[in-house]
Amino acid sequence: MNKIIKLIFILAGVVFLVYGGYQLIKPESSVDLGIAEFETQNNNNAYVVLGIGLSILLLGLIVNRKQA
């Protein structure tokens, strides 16, 4: 049972990290004026998702460690 929980935490952490990385690099809006193209990004939510993903991944790696 603990191996299943560990696997779920690790997979969820990886999914959150990938989604946060995607949010970090994709432009939110763009304007093309013919001569120039402008893109804007708001990365605040991406940093939150990356932090949550890293926390879940680390939690999954330390779950079920035997204590000395």
PyMOL Python script that loads the backbone (N, CA, C, O; Angstrom):
from pymol import cmd

cmd.read_pdbstr("""\
ATOM      1  N   MET A   1       0.814  -1.192   0.000  1.00  0.00           N
ATOM      2  CA  MET A   1       0.000   0.000   0.000  1.00  0.00           C
ATOM      3  C   MET A   1       0.860   1.260   0.000  1.00  0.00           C
ATOM      4  O   MET A   1       0.550   2.222  -0.702  1.00  0.00           O
ATOM      5  N   ASN A   2       1.940   1.260   0.784  1.00  0.00           N
ATOM      6  CA  ASN A   2       2.804   2.433   0.834  1.00  0.00           C
ATOM      7  C   ASN A   2       3.545   2.653  -0.475  1.00  0.00           C
ATOM      8  O   ASN A   2       3.855   3.791  -0.828  1.00  0.00           O
ATOM      9  N   LYS A   3       3.831   1.585  -1.193  1.00  0.00           N
ATOM     10  CA  LYS A   3       4.493   1.734  -2.492  1.00  0.00           C
ATOM     11  C   LYS A   3       3.572   2.413  -3.498  1.00  0.00           C
ATOM     12  O   LYS A   3       4.026   3.183  -4.345  1.00  0.00           O
ATOM     13  N   ILE A   4       2.277   2.126  -3.403  1.00  0.00           N
ATOM     14  CA  ILE A   4       1.313   2.754  -4.304  1.00  0.00           C
ATOM     15  C   ILE A   4       1.214   4.250  -4.008  1.00  0.00           C
ATOM     16  O   ILE A   4       1.183   5.068  -4.928  1.00  0.00           O
ATOM     17  N   ILE A   5       1.165   4.603  -2.729  1.00  0.00           N
ATOM     18  CA  ILE A   5       1.102   6.014  -2.346  1.00  0.00           C
ATOM     19  C   ILE A   5       2.368   6.744  -2.788  1.00  0.00           C
ATOM     20  O   ILE A   5       2.304   7.867  -3.286  1.00  0.00           O
ATOM     21  N   LYS A   6       3.511   6.101  -2.604  1.00  0.00           N
ATOM     22  CA  LYS A   6       4.782   6.689  -3.030  1.00  0.00           C
ATOM     23  C   LYS A   6       4.790   6.923  -4.536  1.00  0.00           C
ATOM     24  O   LYS A   6       5.224   7.980  -4.994  1.00  0.00           O
ATOM     25  N   LEU A   7       4.320   5.959  -5.302  1.00  0.00           N
ATOM     26  CA  LEU A   7       4.272   6.075  -6.755  1.00  0.00           C
ATOM     27  C   LEU A   7       3.315   7.191  -7.191  1.00  0.00           C
ATOM     28  O   LEU A   7       3.607   7.933  -8.128  1.00  0.00           O
ATOM     29  N   ILE A   8       2.179   7.303  -6.510  1.00  0.00           N
ATOM     30  CA  ILE A   8       1.220   8.362  -6.837  1.00  0.00           C
ATOM     31  C   ILE A   8       1.822   9.729  -6.564  1.00  0.00           C
ATOM     32  O   ILE A   8       1.667  10.641  -7.376  1.00  0.00           O
ATOM     33  N   PHE A   9       2.515   9.891  -5.424  1.00  0.00           N
ATOM     34  CA  PHE A   9       3.152  11.169  -5.110  1.00  0.00           C
ATOM     35  C   PHE A   9       4.227  11.524  -6.135  1.00  0.00           C
ATOM     36  O   PHE A   9       4.322  12.676  -6.560  1.00  0.00           O
ATOM     37  N   ILE A  10       5.027  10.556  -6.530  1.00  0.00           N
ATOM     38  CA  ILE A  10       6.091  10.824  -7.498  1.00  0.00           C
ATOM     39  C   ILE A  10       5.499  11.193  -8.852  1.00  0.00           C
ATOM     40  O   ILE A  10       5.962  12.143  -9.484  1.00  0.00           O
ATOM     41  N   LEU A  11       4.485  10.463  -9.311  1.00  0.00           N
ATOM     42  CA  LEU A  11       3.863  10.778 -10.600  1.00  0.00           C
ATOM     43  C   LEU A  11       3.170  12.132 -10.567  1.00  0.00           C
ATOM     44  O   LEU A  11       3.269  12.897 -11.527  1.00  0.00           O
ATOM     45  N   ALA A  12       2.467  12.445  -9.475  1.00  0.00           N
ATOM     46  CA  ALA A  12       1.799  13.741  -9.364  1.00  0.00           C
ATOM     47  C   ALA A  12       2.827  14.872  -9.342  1.00  0.00           C
ATOM     48  O   ALA A  12       2.607  15.921  -9.948  1.00  0.00           O
ATOM     49  N   GLY A  13       3.939  14.669  -8.652  1.00  0.00           N
ATOM     50  CA  GLY A  13       4.992  15.681  -8.621  1.00  0.00           C
ATOM     51  C   GLY A  13       5.576  15.939  -9.993  1.00  0.00           C
ATOM     52  O   GLY A  13       5.817  17.088 -10.360  1.00  0.00           O
ATOM     53  N   VAL A  14       5.803  14.888 -10.750  1.00  0.00           N
ATOM     54  CA  VAL A  14       6.341  15.041 -12.103  1.00  0.00           C
ATOM     55  C   VAL A  14       5.340  15.749 -13.002  1.00  0.00           C
ATOM     56  O   VAL A  14       5.722  16.597 -13.808  1.00  0.00           O
ATOM     57  N   VAL A  15       4.059  15.407 -12.871  1.00  0.00           N
ATOM     58  CA  VAL A  15       3.027  16.062 -13.678  1.00  0.00           C
ATOM     59  C   VAL A  15       2.959  17.554 -13.359  1.00  0.00           C
ATOM     60  O   VAL A  15       2.879  18.380 -14.269  1.00  0.00           O
ATOM     61  N   PHE A  16       2.990  17.903 -12.079  1.00  0.00           N
ATOM     62  CA  PHE A  16       2.967  19.311 -11.697  1.00  0.00           C
ATOM     63  C   PHE A  16       4.197  20.046 -12.198  1.00  0.00           C
ATOM     64  O   PHE A  16       4.090  21.189 -12.643  1.00  0.00           O
ATOM     65  N   LEU A  17       5.369  19.414 -12.135  1.00  0.00           N
ATOM     66  CA  LEU A  17       6.585  20.060 -12.631  1.00  0.00           C
ATOM     67  C   LEU A  17       6.534  20.290 -14.132  1.00  0.00           C
ATOM     68  O   LEU A  17       6.949  21.344 -14.613  1.00  0.00           O
ATOM     69  N   VAL A  18       6.035  19.327 -14.866  1.00  0.00           N
ATOM     70  CA  VAL A  18       5.931  19.477 -16.320  1.00  0.00           C
ATOM     71  C   VAL A  18       4.919  20.566 -16.673  1.00  0.00           C
ATOM     72  O   VAL A  18       5.174  21.393 -17.549  1.00  0.00           O
ATOM     73  N   TYR A  19       3.785  20.567 -15.998  1.00  0.00           N
ATOM     74  CA  TYR A  19       2.760  21.585 -16.273  1.00  0.00           C
ATOM     75  C   TYR A  19       3.259  22.978 -15.885  1.00  0.00           C
ATOM     76  O   TYR A  19       3.003  23.944 -16.603  1.00  0.00           O
ATOM     77  N   GLY A  20       3.957  23.092 -14.778  1.00  0.00           N
ATOM     78  CA  GLY A  20       4.522  24.376 -14.371  1.00  0.00           C
ATOM     79  C   GLY A  20       5.571  24.866 -15.348  1.00  0.00           C
ATOM     80  O   GLY A  20       5.638  26.060 -15.640  1.00  0.00           O
ATOM     81  N   GLY A  21       6.389  23.961 -15.854  1.00  0.00           N
ATOM     82  CA  GLY A  21       7.373  24.328 -16.864  1.00  0.00           C
ATOM     83  C   GLY A  21       6.717  24.777 -18.150  1.00  0.00           C
ATOM     84  O   GLY A  21       7.190  25.708 -18.802  1.00  0.00           O
ATOM     85  N   TYR A  22       5.637  24.124 -18.517  1.00  0.00           N
ATOM     86  CA  TYR A  22       4.891  24.532 -19.712  1.00  0.00           C
ATOM     87  C   TYR A  22       4.308  25.928 -19.534  1.00  0.00           C
ATOM     88  O   TYR A  22       4.381  26.756 -20.442  1.00  0.00           O
ATOM     89  N   GLN A  23       3.727  26.191 -18.355  1.00  0.00           N
ATOM     90  CA  GLN A  23       3.174  27.518 -18.083  1.00  0.00           C
ATOM     91  C   GLN A  23       4.259  28.587 -18.085  1.00  0.00           C
ATOM     92  O   GLN A  23       4.003  29.738 -18.439  1.00  0.00           O
ATOM     93  N   LEU A  24       5.450  28.210 -17.697  1.00  0.00           N
ATOM     94  CA  LEU A  24       6.550  29.162 -17.610  1.00  0.00           C
ATOM     95  C   LEU A  24       7.024  29.619 -18.984  1.00  0.00           C
ATOM     96  O   LEU A  24       7.444  30.767 -19.135  1.00  0.00           O
ATOM     97  N   ILE A  25       6.966  28.749 -19.987  1.00  0.00           N
ATOM     98  CA  ILE A  25       7.536  29.095 -21.292  1.00  0.00           C
ATOM     99  C   ILE A  25       6.509  29.521 -22.336  1.00  0.00           C
ATOM    100  O   ILE A  25       6.883  30.126 -23.340  1.00  0.00           O
ATOM    101  N   LYS A  26       5.226  29.224 -22.129  1.00  0.00           N
ATOM    102  CA  LYS A  26       4.241  29.586 -23.155  1.00  0.00           C
ATOM    103  C   LYS A  26       3.808  31.046 -22.982  1.00  0.00           C
ATOM    104  O   LYS A  26       3.605  31.498 -21.855  1.00  0.00           O
ATOM    105  N   PRO A  27       3.666  31.778 -24.078  1.00  0.00           N
ATOM    106  CA  PRO A  27       3.167  33.153 -23.958  1.00  0.00           C
ATOM    107  C   PRO A  27       1.666  33.156 -23.674  1.00  0.00           C
ATOM    108  O   PRO A  27       0.926  32.322 -24.196  1.00  0.00           O
ATOM    109  N   GLU A  28       1.225  34.098 -22.846  1.00  0.00           N
ATOM    110  CA  GLU A  28      -0.200  34.183 -22.532  1.00  0.00           C
ATOM    111  C   GLU A  28      -0.976  34.919 -23.608  1.00  0.00           C
ATOM    112  O   GLU A  28      -2.074  34.506 -23.980  1.00  0.00           O
ATOM    113  N   SER A  29      -0.411  36.004 -24.107  1.00  0.00           N
ATOM    114  CA  SER A  29      -1.102  36.731 -25.161  1.00  0.00           C
ATOM    115  C   SER A  29      -0.066  37.340 -26.091  1.00  0.00           C
ATOM    116  O   SER A  29       1.065  37.616 -25.692  1.00  0.00           O
ATOM    117  N   SER A  30      -0.467  37.541 -27.322  1.00  0.00           N
ATOM    118  CA  SER A  30       0.443  38.139 -28.288  1.00  0.00           C
ATOM    119  C   SER A  30      -0.332  39.081 -29.199  1.00  0.00           C
ATOM    120  O   SER A  30      -1.522  38.894 -29.455  1.00  0.00           O
ATOM    121  N   VAL A  31       0.374  40.096 -29.680  1.00  0.00           N
ATOM    122  CA  VAL A  31      -0.207  41.076 -30.594  1.00  0.00           C
ATOM    123  C   VAL A  31       0.723  41.186 -31.791  1.00  0.00           C
ATOM    124  O   VAL A  31       1.924  41.402 -31.631  1.00  0.00           O
ATOM    125  N   ASP A  32       0.181  41.040 -32.970  1.00  0.00           N
ATOM    126  CA  ASP A  32       0.970  41.154 -34.197  1.00  0.00           C
ATOM    127  C   ASP A  32       0.522  42.413 -34.937  1.00  0.00           C
ATOM    128  O   ASP A  32      -0.618  42.511 -35.389  1.00  0.00           O
ATOM    129  N   LEU A  33       1.436  43.368 -35.050  1.00  0.00           N
ATOM    130  CA  LEU A  33       1.119  44.634 -35.713  1.00  0.00           C
ATOM    131  C   LEU A  33       1.629  44.685 -37.152  1.00  0.00           C
ATOM    132  O   LEU A  33       1.619  45.745 -37.777  1.00  0.00           O
ATOM    133  N   GLY A  34       2.061  43.578 -37.662  1.00  0.00           N
ATOM    134  CA  GLY A  34       2.587  43.542 -39.021  1.00  0.00           C
ATOM    135  C   GLY A  34       4.097  43.732 -39.020  1.00  0.00           C
ATOM    136  O   GLY A  34       4.831  42.903 -39.558  1.00  0.00           O
ATOM    137  N   ILE A  35       4.555  44.806 -38.426  1.00  0.00           N
ATOM    138  CA  ILE A  35       5.999  45.071 -38.354  1.00  0.00           C
ATOM    139  C   ILE A  35       6.621  44.351 -37.165  1.00  0.00           C
ATOM    140  O   ILE A  35       7.717  43.801 -37.265  1.00  0.00           O
ATOM    141  N   ALA A  36       5.922  44.359 -36.055  1.00  0.00           N
ATOM    142  CA  ALA A  36       6.453  43.775 -34.825  1.00  0.00           C
ATOM    143  C   ALA A  36       5.393  42.903 -34.167  1.00  0.00           C
ATOM    144  O   ALA A  36       4.192  43.103 -34.352  1.00  0.00           O
ATOM    145  N   GLU A  37       5.864  41.937 -33.401  1.00  0.00           N
ATOM    146  CA  GLU A  37       4.980  41.059 -32.652  1.00  0.00           C
ATOM    147  C   GLU A  37       5.367  41.132 -31.181  1.00  0.00           C
ATOM    148  O   GLU A  37       6.545  41.018 -30.844  1.00  0.00           O
ATOM    149  N   PHE A  38       4.389  41.319 -30.310  1.00  0.00           N
ATOM    150  CA  PHE A  38       4.643  41.453 -28.888  1.00  0.00           C
ATOM    151  C   PHE A  38       3.977  40.309 -28.146  1.00  0.00           C
ATOM    152  O   PHE A  38       2.836  39.951 -28.438  1.00  0.00           O
ATOM    153  N   GLU A  39       4.694  39.731 -27.180  1.00  0.00           N
ATOM    154  CA  GLU A  39       4.164  38.656 -26.357  1.00  0.00           C
ATOM    155  C   GLU A  39       4.318  39.036 -24.885  1.00  0.00           C
ATOM    156  O   GLU A  39       5.322  39.626 -24.486  1.00  0.00           O
ATOM    157  N   THR A  40       3.309  38.689 -24.086  1.00  0.00           N
ATOM    158  CA  THR A  40       3.389  38.957 -22.657  1.00  0.00           C
ATOM    159  C   THR A  40       3.236  37.659 -21.888  1.00  0.00           C
ATOM    160  O   THR A  40       2.570  36.724 -22.334  1.00  0.00           O
ATOM    161  N   GLN A  41       3.871  37.621 -20.720  1.00  0.00           N
ATOM    162  CA  GLN A  41       3.791  36.455 -19.865  1.00  0.00           C
ATOM    163  C   GLN A  41       3.590  36.899 -18.430  1.00  0.00           C
ATOM    164  O   GLN A  41       4.128  37.919 -18.001  1.00  0.00           O
ATOM    165  N   ASN A  42       2.815  36.127 -17.694  1.00  0.00           N
ATOM    166  CA  ASN A  42       2.663  36.301 -16.264  1.00  0.00           C
ATOM    167  C   ASN A  42       3.049  34.970 -15.635  1.00  0.00           C
ATOM    168  O   ASN A  42       2.279  34.011 -15.694  1.00  0.00           O
ATOM    169  N   ASN A  43       4.229  34.901 -15.035  1.00  0.00           N
ATOM    170  CA  ASN A  43       4.766  33.640 -14.548  1.00  0.00           C
ATOM    171  C   ASN A  43       4.464  33.365 -13.082  1.00  0.00           C
ATOM    172  O   ASN A  43       4.982  32.394 -12.531  1.00  0.00           O
ATOM    173  N   ASN A  44       3.647  34.184 -12.433  1.00  0.00           N
ATOM    174  CA  ASN A  44       3.395  33.988 -11.005  1.00  0.00           C
ATOM    175  C   ASN A  44       2.767  32.633 -10.710  1.00  0.00           C
ATOM    176  O   ASN A  44       3.190  31.948  -9.779  1.00  0.00           O
ATOM    177  N   ASN A  45       1.774  32.240 -11.479  1.00  0.00           N
ATOM    178  CA  ASN A  45       1.127  30.944 -11.245  1.00  0.00           C
ATOM    179  C   ASN A  45       2.056  29.787 -11.565  1.00  0.00           C
ATOM    180  O   ASN A  45       1.970  28.735 -10.932  1.00  0.00           O
ATOM    181  N   ALA A  46       2.934  29.960 -12.526  1.00  0.00           N
ATOM    182  CA  ALA A  46       3.858  28.897 -12.896  1.00  0.00           C
ATOM    183  C   ALA A  46       4.812  28.585 -11.751  1.00  0.00           C
ATOM    184  O   ALA A  46       5.136  27.422 -11.509  1.00  0.00           O
ATOM    185  N   TYR A  47       5.261  29.618 -11.045  1.00  0.00           N
ATOM    186  CA  TYR A  47       6.167  29.390  -9.922  1.00  0.00           C
ATOM    187  C   TYR A  47       5.466  28.657  -8.783  1.00  0.00           C
ATOM    188  O   TYR A  47       6.078  27.833  -8.105  1.00  0.00           O
ATOM    189  N   VAL A  48       4.202  28.951  -8.575  1.00  0.00           N
ATOM    190  CA  VAL A  48       3.431  28.264  -7.537  1.00  0.00           C
ATOM    191  C   VAL A  48       3.272  26.787  -7.897  1.00  0.00           C
ATOM    192  O   VAL A  48       3.457  25.916  -7.047  1.00  0.00           O
ATOM    193  N   VAL A  49       2.934  26.509  -9.144  1.00  0.00           N
ATOM    194  CA  VAL A  49       2.753  25.123  -9.586  1.00  0.00           C
ATOM    195  C   VAL A  49       4.081  24.364  -9.520  1.00  0.00           C
ATOM    196  O   VAL A  49       4.100  23.195  -9.134  1.00  0.00           O
ATOM    197  N   LEU A  50       5.182  25.006  -9.888  1.00  0.00           N
ATOM    198  CA  LEU A  50       6.491  24.357  -9.791  1.00  0.00           C
ATOM    199  C   LEU A  50       6.844  24.051  -8.339  1.00  0.00           C
ATOM    200  O   LEU A  50       7.385  22.985  -8.045  1.00  0.00           O
ATOM    201  N   GLY A  51       6.546  24.967  -7.438  1.00  0.00           N
ATOM    202  CA  GLY A  51       6.824  24.740  -6.018  1.00  0.00           C
ATOM    203  C   GLY A  51       6.003  23.592  -5.450  1.00  0.00           C
ATOM    204  O   GLY A  51       6.514  22.769  -4.690  1.00  0.00           O
ATOM    205  N   ILE A  52       4.734  23.543  -5.820  1.00  0.00           N
ATOM    206  CA  ILE A  52       3.876  22.449  -5.364  1.00  0.00           C
ATOM    207  C   ILE A  52       4.376  21.123  -5.927  1.00  0.00           C
ATOM    208  O   ILE A  52       4.427  20.124  -5.211  1.00  0.00           O
ATOM    209  N   GLY A  53       4.742  21.110  -7.201  1.00  0.00           N
ATOM    210  CA  GLY A  53       5.243  19.881  -7.818  1.00  0.00           C
ATOM    211  C   GLY A  53       6.524  19.393  -7.176  1.00  0.00           C
ATOM    212  O   GLY A  53       6.695  18.193  -6.965  1.00  0.00           O
ATOM    213  N   LEU A  54       7.424  20.307  -6.863  1.00  0.00           N
ATOM    214  CA  LEU A  54       8.678  19.925  -6.213  1.00  0.00           C
ATOM    215  C   LEU A  54       8.417  19.392  -4.812  1.00  0.00           C
ATOM    216  O   LEU A  54       9.050  18.424  -4.388  1.00  0.00           O
ATOM    217  N   SER A  55       7.495  20.013  -4.093  1.00  0.00           N
ATOM    218  CA  SER A  55       7.156  19.553  -2.742  1.00  0.00           C
ATOM    219  C   SER A  55       6.549  18.151  -2.766  1.00  0.00           C
ATOM    220  O   SER A  55       6.908  17.297  -1.956  1.00  0.00           O
ATOM    221  N   ILE A  56       5.631  17.923  -3.698  1.00  0.00           N
ATOM    222  CA  ILE A  56       4.996  16.604  -3.798  1.00  0.00           C
ATOM    223  C   ILE A  56       6.017  15.546  -4.204  1.00  0.00           C
ATOM    224  O   ILE A  56       5.991  14.428  -3.689  1.00  0.00           O
ATOM    225  N   LEU A  57       6.911  15.893  -5.121  1.00  0.00           N
ATOM    226  CA  LEU A  57       7.932  14.945  -5.551  1.00  0.00           C
ATOM    227  C   LEU A  57       8.864  14.577  -4.399  1.00  0.00           C
ATOM    228  O   LEU A  57       9.175  13.402  -4.206  1.00  0.00           O
ATOM    229  N   LEU A  58       9.308  15.564  -3.640  1.00  0.00           N
ATOM    230  CA  LEU A  58      10.171  15.284  -2.490  1.00  0.00           C
ATOM    231  C   LEU A  58       9.430  14.475  -1.431  1.00  0.00           C
ATOM    232  O   LEU A  58      10.016  13.589  -0.808  1.00  0.00           O
ATOM    233  N   LEU A  59       8.163  14.767  -1.223  1.00  0.00           N
ATOM    234  CA  LEU A  59       7.363  13.990  -0.281  1.00  0.00           C
ATOM    235  C   LEU A  59       7.263  12.533  -0.737  1.00  0.00           C
ATOM    236  O   LEU A  59       7.339  11.616   0.080  1.00  0.00           O
ATOM    237  N   GLY A  60       7.094  12.331  -2.030  1.00  0.00           N
ATOM    238  CA  GLY A  60       7.028  10.975  -2.561  1.00  0.00           C
ATOM    239  C   GLY A  60       8.339  10.227  -2.422  1.00  0.00           C
ATOM    240  O   GLY A  60       8.346   9.005  -2.278  1.00  0.00           O
ATOM    241  N   LEU A  61       9.443  10.946  -2.465  1.00  0.00           N
ATOM    242  CA  LEU A  61      10.744  10.293  -2.334  1.00  0.00           C
ATOM    243  C   LEU A  61      11.089   9.933  -0.895  1.00  0.00           C
ATOM    244  O   LEU A  61      11.877   9.016  -0.661  1.00  0.00           O
ATOM    245  N   ILE A  62      10.506  10.649   0.079  1.00  0.00           N
ATOM    246  CA  ILE A  62      10.847  10.346   1.470  1.00  0.00           C
ATOM    247  C   ILE A  62       9.775   9.526   2.182  1.00  0.00           C
ATOM    248  O   ILE A  62       9.970   9.133   3.332  1.00  0.00           O
ATOM    249  N   VAL A  63       8.649   9.259   1.524  1.00  0.00           N
ATOM    250  CA  VAL A  63       7.616   8.425   2.133  1.00  0.00           C
ATOM    251  C   VAL A  63       8.144   7.008   2.284  1.00  0.00           C
ATOM    252  O   VAL A  63       8.815   6.483   1.395  1.00  0.00           O
ATOM    253  N   ASN A  64       7.837   6.403   3.406  1.00  0.00           N
ATOM    254  CA  ASN A  64       8.164   5.008   3.665  1.00  0.00           C
ATOM    255  C   ASN A  64       9.669   4.755   3.824  1.00  0.00           C
ATOM    256  O   ASN A  64      10.144   3.658   3.532  1.00  0.00           O
ATOM    257  N   ARG A  65      10.407   5.747   4.277  1.00  0.00           N
ATOM    258  CA  ARG A  65      11.822   5.511   4.599  1.00  0.00           C
ATOM    259  C   ARG A  65      11.891   4.849   5.970  1.00  0.00           C
ATOM    260  O   ARG A  65      11.169   5.234   6.890  1.00  0.00           O
ATOM    261  N   LYS A  66      12.739   3.879   6.100  1.00  0.00           N
ATOM    262  CA  LYS A  66      12.882   3.188   7.392  1.00  0.00           C
ATOM    263  C   LYS A  66      13.735   4.044   8.317  1.00  0.00           C
ATOM    264  O   LYS A  66      14.741   4.625   7.909  1.00  0.00           O
ATOM    265  N   GLN A  67      13.310   4.104   9.558  1.00  0.00           N
ATOM    266  CA  GLN A  67      14.058   4.895  10.542  1.00  0.00           C
ATOM    267  C   GLN A  67      15.003   3.979  11.307  1.00  0.00           C
ATOM    268  O   GLN A  67      14.679   2.826  11.592  1.00  0.00           O
ATOM    269  N   ALA A  68      16.167   4.507  11.630  1.00  0.00           N
ATOM    270  CA  ALA A  68      17.190   3.713  12.311  1.00  0.00           C
ATOM    271  C   ALA A  68      16.887   3.557  13.781  1.00  0.00           C
ATOM    272  O   ALA A  68      17.649   2.915  14.504  1.00  0.00           O
TER     273      ALA A  68
END
""", "prot")
cmd.dss("prot")
cmd.show_as("cartoon", "prot")
cmd.util.cbc("prot")
cmd.orient("prot")
